[in-house]
Amino acid sequence: MAELSQHLFNVPVWFSNALAICFGLVVGSFLNVVVGRLPEKKSIIKPPSHCPKCLTPIKWYDNVPVLGWLWLGGKCRSCKTPISVRYAVIELLTALLFLTAKLKFGWEPMLIIRDWPWISLLIAITFIDLEHRIIPDELSLGGLCLGLLTAHWVPGLGLIQSMAGAAIGFGVFYGIAWFYQWRTGSSGLGGGDIKLLAMLGAFLGPFGVLATILISSLAGSVIGIAWAMITRQKSVMKVSIPYGPFLVIGGLYYYLLGDGLWSLFTIPT
């Protein structure tokens, strides 16, 4: 097994980059199935991919990531029903993030075991929350378990830091949600957001989850104000936007660019 692992990860840079892109495109195609079926409690295994309108099975050559959507002109081959551009976007986004993570952290076993699955879960969570305003427990709690189980092998993290990050993430947002409901009588943050932040904390640790809260708050405020102006809302407080995607943006920003954030809190010597 060790010899196989050595050969698998001892490949030219161009080849590992190509593998990252290919893996990302294929996983992105599967994530489209997850996004389309999981919120409706449908099996993500069967039946095979098909047109949601006419139920015609999609041929393998029409199911090639990105290219299939392009050469069909974004329409079903049988009934010509428009196919959402979301399919191509998820596939491209997954490939881009897989490649970015590989370039950032190198071609290592933990990339495949921990990082890519985590990125995949975050992408699925983002688009499900955008479309359905829910974050399935299967994704957030599954990601939480993955983060805790693999934390031991992450330099500078470890199980204790991972547990602390998850606890802080859960505790901070649970406290905010409780206080908001107590003051206003209505729920602000959903339970899915709280579990998502616990998942992010398990992967990023205590400082990472706090940075995620800060970044997501800034991003959410900017987008909320901009959306209120576009839709001519009198108050930004009346703007209803799912918060999960902003948490994902904050988490991924810290994951990929966290070194830069650390420098802000470092005292020059």
Secondary structure, DSSP 8 states (H G I E B T S, - for coil): -HHHHHHHH-S-HHHHHHHHHHHHHHHHHHHHHHHHHGGGT--SSSS-SB-TTT--B--GGG-STTHHHHHTTTB-TTT--B--THHHHHHHHHHHHHHHHHHHH-S-HHIIIIIHHHHHHHHHHHHHHHHHS---HHHHHHHHHHHHHHGGGSTTTHHHHHHHHHHHHHHHHHHHHHHHHHHHSS--S-HHHHHHHHHHHHHHHHHHHHHHHHHHHHHHHHHHHHHHHHTT-S-GGG----SHHHHHHHHHHHHHHHHHHHHHT----
